[in-house]
Amino acid sequence: MFENLTDKLERSFKILKGEGRITEINVAETLKEIRRALIDADVNYKVAKSFTDEVKQKALGADVLKAVKPGQMMTKIVRDELARLMGGTMTDIRLEGSPAVVLIAGLQGSGKTTFSGKLANLIKSKKGRGVLLVAGDVYRPAAIEQLKVLGSQIGVEVYTEEGNRNPVQIAENAIRYARSKGLNTVIVDTAGRLAVDEEMMQEITAIKQAVRPSETLFVVDAMTGQDAVNTAREFNDRLDFDGVVLTKLDGDTRGGAAISIRAVVNKPLKFISSGEKMDALQVFHPERMADRILGMGDIVSLVERAQEQYDEDEARKLKKKIIKDQFNFNDFLTQIGQIKKMGNLKDLASMIPGVGKALKNVEISDDVFKQTESIIFSMTPAERENPSLINTSRKNRIAKGSGVTIVEVNRLLKQFEDTRKMMKAVAAGGKPRLR
């Protein structure tokens, strides 16, 4: 999302390269480039100007240590100010009441319904709460069907009232239903419009007054840039929502909305969403996003995602198998599955410092494991359990079964053997020795 902004900010810091200290003269050109980079990324002009003014004030007042170069000091100041601009710290969702009600608002096409499903999945899986999804969009039949499909995918019940055109009544009835079923969280998906209008505002306001949500979230499409910020301002003036959700961050977006929206509406950005998968939802951390914008990666988020797929008992069993040289293709498949569950591969790579920039123009398909999986699935259960059984005739059969050449089968076997040796050495506390 922030690739172009990252590049331009890096170029602006290079202006200070070789300078012995930060002065008003040499910092002026850097700040001009930073402001231009922010505006090109669709950051609100007033926000960009205020931001660079704040950076200038702090940069000129900063004591540059001998061990720190001016460019490095400026990078840190910009990083800290970016984090502050986007909210400073993470703001968690409030789930208060019995049941806790979360109201979802936004324009049509912003991704409200998909987000509702993702949020239900997150609250159910990470907070261990019982969730009820409510189909409150009575104007778009496809929204009701979509919510039913999403609910079935994540194992969450969806409350609907076929034929009822009163969303306020539906929401109130849903809360009573949730209470009777012992479900302590209700997520109400509401109707959107193609543009902000009085009828829409009256309806969403009436729903909010009736259900008294503990949290009202406004969903905006990040691809609409400053239009997203302007729409958020209009909604907030009428609805006084609690937080913002930015969707479609995997699309062709310059990222300006993520940077501007907190400063414009003075409400926290709580979630960011990318992709259609139900687990493609992240709690927004301003300081981590600032690191990613400046090309510093986001190791903390990467580790958190890995830990979500980590099972201590399974890890202990796997370590024993590795040490005993019993790691096989079934284990290999399991590891691939866990990596895939962590999310988009290019997004994961961008969390590693320096890697995101190196892969800027490289396409990493989520199907990158497809051929590997196809080859393994073409093996017999005995071959997967005991790879040493795979001789030349078996390789030929596996190649035909998976639609690849024997060269590609040999390549996978070589990679598997090298991986097994490396894992055994690491598990035993030694150094890997590969062929």
C-alpha positions in Angstrom: 0.0 0.0 0.0 2.7 2.5 1.0 5.4 1.5 -1.5 5.6 4.8 -3.4 5.4 6.9 -0.2 8.2 4.8 1.4 10.4 5.4 -1.7 9.8 9.1 -1.7 10.4 9.5 2.1 13.7 7.5 1.8 14.8 9.9 -1.0 14.0 12.9 1.1 16.1 11.6 4.0 19.1 11.2 1.6 19.2 15.0 1.3 20.7 15.0 4.8 23.2 12.3 4.0 26.8 13.5 4.6 25.6 16.5 6.6 27.3 17.0 10.0 24.3 18.4 11.7 20.7 19.4 11.2 20.2 23.1 10.4 17.3 25.2 9.3 18.9 25.4 5.8 19.5 21.7 5.2 16.3 20.5 6.8 14.1 22.8 4.6 14.7 20.8 1.4 14.1 17.5 3.2 10.8 18.8 4.7 9.7 20.1 1.3 10.2 16.6 -0.2 8.4 15.0 2.8 5.4 17.3 2.4 5.3 16.6 -1.4 5.6 12.8 -0.7 2.6 13.0 1.7 0.4 15.0 -0.6 1.3 12.6 -3.5 0.1 9.8 -1.2 -3.3 11.6 -1.0 -2.7 12.9 2.6 -4.9 16.0 3.4 -2.9 19.1 2.5 -3.5 20.8 5.9 -2.5 17.6 7.7 0.7 17.3 5.6 1.7 21.0 6.3 0.9 20.7 10.0 2.9 17.4 10.1 6.1 18.9 8.5 5.8 22.0 10.7 5.9 19.7 13.8 8.8 17.7 12.4 10.7 20.9 11.7 10.2 22.2 15.2 11.4 18.9 16.7 14.3 18.4 14.3 15.8 21.8 14.9 15.5 21.3 18.6 17.1 17.8 18.5 20.6 17.2 19.7 22.2 14.9 17.2 24.6 12.5 18.9 27.9 11.8 17.4 26.9 8.2 16.9 23.7 9.2 15.1 23.7 10.8 11.6 21.3 13.6 10.8 19.4 11.5 8.3 18.9 8.8 10.9 17.7 11.4 13.5 15.3 12.8 10.9 14.0 9.3 10.2 13.3 8.7 13.9 11.5 12.1 14.3 9.4 11.4 11.2 8.6 7.9 12.4 7.5 9.2 15.9 5.4 12.0 14.4 3.7 9.6 11.9 2.8 7.3 14.8 1.4 10.3 16.7 -0.5 11.5 13.7 -2.2 8.1 13.3 -3.2 7.9 16.9 -0.1 7.1 18.9 -1.2 3.8 20.4 -3.6 1.0 19.6 -7.3 1.5 20.6 -9.1 -1.7 21.4 -12.8 -2.3 20.6 -15.2 -1.8 23.5 -17.5 -4.7 24.2 -19.7 -3.6 27.1 -23.2 -4.5 27.9 -25.3 -7.7 27.9 -25.1 -8.2 25.0 -22.4 -5.8 23.8 -23.7 -4.3 20.5 -21.4 -3.2 17.7 -23.0 -1.0 15.0 -21.4 -1.0 11.5 -22.0 2.0 9.3 -20.6 3.2 5.9 -21.4 3.8 2.3 -22.5 1.1 -0.1 -19.5 -0.8 -1.5 -17.1 0.2 1.3 -16.9 -3.5 2.5 -19.3 -3.3 5.6 -20.8 -6.7 5.2 -17.4 -8.5 4.6 -16.0 -6.6 7.6 -18.9 -7.6 9.8 -18.1 -11.2 9.1 -14.4 -10.7 9.7 -15.1 -8.9 13.0 -17.4 -11.6 14.1 -14.7 -14.2 13.4 -12.0 -12.1 15.3 -14.3 -11.6 18.3 -15.3 -15.3 18.4 -11.8 -16.8 17.9 -9.6 -14.3 19.8 -11.9 -13.0 22.5 -13.9 -16.3 23.0 -17.3 -14.6 22.8 -20.6 -15.8 21.5 -21.5 -13.7 18.4 -24.7 -13.0 16.5 -24.6 -11.3 13.1 -27.6 -9.1 12.3 -28.7 -8.5 8.6 -29.9 -4.9 9.0 -29.6 -3.9 5.3 -33.2 -4.3 4.2 -32.7 -2.7 0.8 -30.0 -5.0 -0.8 -31.1 -8.7 -0.7 -27.6 -9.7 -1.8 -26.3 -8.2 1.5 -28.5 -10.6 3.5 -27.4 -13.6 1.5 -23.7 -12.5 1.7 -23.9 -12.3 5.5 -25.5 -15.8 5.7 -22.7 -17.2 3.6 -20.0 -15.5 5.7 -21.8 -16.6 8.9 -21.7 -20.3 7.7 -18.0 -20.0 6.9 -17.0 -18.9 10.4 -19.7 -20.8 12.4 -21.6 -17.7 13.5 -25.4 -17.5 13.5 -27.0 -14.7 11.3 -30.3 -13.1 12.4 -32.7 -12.1 9.6 -36.3 -11.2 9.3 -37.5 -11.9 5.8 -40.1 -9.3 4.7 -39.5 -6.9 7.5 -38.4 -3.5 6.1 -37.8 -1.9 9.5 -34.1 -2.1 10.4 -34.6 -0.5 13.8 -37.2 -3.2 14.7 -34.9 -6.0 13.3 -32.0 -4.8 15.4 -34.1 -4.6 18.6 -35.5 -8.1 18.0 -32.0 -9.4 17.3 -30.7 -8.2 20.7 -33.6 -9.9 22.5 -32.9 -13.1 20.5 -29.1 -12.9 21.4 -30.0 -12.5 25.1 -32.3 -15.5 25.0 -29.5 -17.6 23.3 -26.8 -16.5 25.7 -24.8 -14.7 23.0 -22.9 -11.8 24.5 -22.0 -9.9 21.3 -24.3 -8.6 18.5 -22.9 -7.1 15.3 -25.4 -5.1 13.3 -24.7 -4.7 9.6 -26.6 -1.7 8.2 -27.6 -0.4 4.8 -25.3 1.9 2.8 -25.9 4.4 0.0 -23.9 5.5 -3.0 -23.6 8.9 -1.3 -24.3 10.5 2.0 -28.0 11.5 2.1 -30.5 12.6 4.7 -32.6 9.5 4.7 -29.6 7.3 5.3 -28.4 9.5 8.2 -31.8 9.5 9.8 -32.0 5.7 9.6 -28.6 4.9 11.0 -29.1 7.5 13.8 -32.4 5.9 14.7 -30.8 2.5 14.9 -28.0 3.8 17.1 -30.6 5.5 19.5 -32.6 2.3 19.7 -29.8 -0.3 20.3 -27.4 2.0 22.2 -24.2 0.3 20.9 -21.1 0.1 23.0 -19.1 0.6 19.8 -20.1 2.3 16.5 -17.6 1.6 13.7 -17.5 3.6 10.4 -16.2 1.5 7.5 -14.4 3.3 4.6 -12.8 2.1 1.4 -9.1 3.0 1.5 -9.0 3.2 -2.3 -11.2 6.3 -2.3 -8.4 8.3 -0.7 -9.4 11.8 0.5 -13.0 11.1 -0.4 -12.9 8.5 2.4 -11.7 11.2 4.9 -14.4 13.7 3.8 -17.1 11.0 4.1 -15.8 10.1 7.5 -16.1 13.7 8.6 -19.8 13.9 7.4 -20.7 10.7 9.1 -19.0 11.7 12.4 -20.8 15.0 12.5 -24.1 13.2 12.5 -23.3 9.8 14.1 -20.4 10.5 16.4 -18.9 7.1 15.8 -16.2 5.5 18.0 -13.7 4.4 15.5 -12.8 3.9 11.8 -12.2 0.8 9.8 -10.1 1.0 6.6 -10.9 -1.8 4.0 -9.3 -2.8 0.7 -5.8 -2.0 1.8 -4.6 -4.6 -0.7 -6.0 -2.6 -3.6 -4.4 0.2 -5.6 -4.3 2.7 -2.8 -1.7 5.4 -1.8 -2.4 5.2 1.9 -3.3 8.9 2.5 -6.6 8.0 4.2 -4.8 5.9 6.8 -2.5 8.8 7.7 -5.1 11.6 7.5 -8.2 10.3 9.0 -7.3 10.5 12.7 -6.2 14.1 12.4 -9.4 15.1 10.5 -12.2 13.4 12.5 -10.3 12.9 15.8 -11.4 9.3 16.1 -9.1 6.3 16.2 -8.4 4.0 13.3 -9.2 0.6 15.0 -9.0 -2.0 12.2 -7.4 -2.4 8.8 -8.7 -5.0 6.4 -7.3 -6.5 3.2 -8.5 -9.4 1.0 -11.7 -11.5 1.2 -10.5 -14.2 3.7 -12.2 -14.1 7.0 -9.0 -13.9 8.9 -7.7 -10.9 6.8 -8.4 -8.3 9.5 -5.8 -6.6 11.7 -6.0 -4.4 14.8 -4.5 -1.1 13.8 -1.2 -0.2 15.6 -0.1 3.3 14.6 3.6 2.8 15.6 3.8 -0.4 13.6 2.2 1.2 10.6 4.7 4.1 10.9 7.6 1.5 10.8 6.1 -0.1 7.7 5.7 3.3 5.9 9.4 4.0 6.5 10.4 0.6 5.3 11.4 -0.7 8.8 9.1 -3.7 8.6 6.8 -4.9 11.4 8.4 -7.9 13.1 6.0 -7.7 16.1 2.9 -8.2 13.9 4.7 -11.0 12.1 5.5 -12.8 15.3 1.9 -12.3 16.5 0.6 -13.9 13.4 3.0 -16.8 13.7 2.0 -17.3 17.4 -1.7 -17.5 16.4 -0.9 -20.7 14.4 1.5 -22.0 17.0 0.6 -25.0 19.2 3.1 -25.8 21.9 2.2 -29.5 22.2 2.4 -29.9 18.4 5.7 -28.0 18.4 7.2 -30.3 21.0 6.1 -33.4 19.1 7.5 -32.0 15.9 10.9 -31.2 17.5 11.2 -34.8 18.7 10.5 -36.0 15.2 13.0 -33.6 13.7 15.8 -34.7 16.2 15.0 -38.4 15.4 15.2 -37.7 11.7 11.5 -38.6 11.3 10.3 -35.3 9.8 8.3 -36.3 6.7 6.1 -34.9 4.0 3.0 -34.9 6.1 4.7 -32.6 8.6 6.0 -30.5 5.6 2.3 -30.1 4.5 1.3 -29.0 7.9 3.9 -26.3 8.1 2.9 -25.0 4.6 -0.7 -24.9 5.8 0.3 -22.8 8.9 2.2 -20.4 6.7 -0.8 -20.0 4.4 -3.1 -19.2 7.4 -0.8 -16.3 8.4 -2.0 -14.3 5.4 -0.9 -12.8 2.1 2.7 -13.8 1.5 3.9 -10.5 0.1 2.3 -8.7 3.0 4.1 -11.1 5.4 7.4 -10.5 3.6 6.9 -6.7 3.9 6.9 -7.1 7.6 10.6 -8.2 7.5 12.9 -5.1 7.6 14.4 -4.5 4.1 12.6 -7.4 2.4 9.5 -5.3 1.5 11.7 -2.9 -0.6 13.6 -5.8 -2.2 10.3 -7.4 -3.3 8.7 -4.1 -4.5 8.3 -5.2 -8.1 8.2 -8.9 -7.5 4.8 -10.6 -7.7 4.4 -13.3 -5.0 1.3 -15.3 -5.7 -0.6 -17.0 -2.8 -0.5 -20.0 -5.1 3.2 -20.3 -4.7 2.8 -23.6 -2.7 0.3 -25.1 -5.2 2.9 -27.1 -7.2 4.6 -28.3 -4.0 1.3 -29.4 -2.6 0.4 -31.1 -5.9 3.6 -33.1 -5.9 3.1 -34.2 -2.3 -0.5 -35.1 -2.8 0.6 -37.4 -5.7 2.7 -39.4 -3.3 1.2 -42.5 -1.6 0.6 -42.3 2.2 3.7 -44.6 2.6 5.9 -42.3 0.5 4.8 -39.2 2.5 5.5 -41.0 5.7 8.9 -42.4 4.5 10.5 -40.3 1.8 13.4 -42.7 1.4 11.0 -45.0 -0.5 10.9 -42.7 -3.4 13.1 -44.2 -6.2 13.2 -43.3 -9.9 10.1 -45.2 -10.9 8.1 -43.6 -8.1 9.4 -40.2 -9.1 8.1 -40.8 -12.6 4.7 -41.7 -11.3 4.6 -38.7 -8.9 5.6 -36.4 -11.8 2.8 -37.7 -14.0 0.3 -37.5 -11.2 1.1 -33.9 -10.4 1.6 -32.7 -14.0 5.2 -31.6 -13.5 8.6 -32.9 -14.7 10.8 -35.3 -12.9 13.3 -32.4 -12.6 10.8 -30.5 -10.5 10.1 -33.6 -8.3 13.9 -34.0 -7.8 14.1 -30.3 -6.9 11.4 -30.6 -4.2 13.0 -33.7 -2.8 16.4 -31.9 -2.6 14.7 -28.9 -0.9 12.9 -31.2 1.5 16.1 -33.0 2.5 18.0 -29.7 3.0 15.2 -28.4 5.1 15.1 -31.5 7.2 18.9 -31.3 7.8 18.7 -27.6 8.7 15.8 -28.2 11.1 17.6 -31.1 12.8 20.7 -29.1 13.3 18.8 -26.1 14.7 16.7 -28.3 17.0 19.8 -30.0 18.3 21.5 -26.6 18.8 24.1 -27.1 16.2 24.9 -25.5 12.8 23.1 -26.7 9.7 25.3 -28.5 7.1 23.6 -28.6 3.6 24.8 -30.3 0.5 
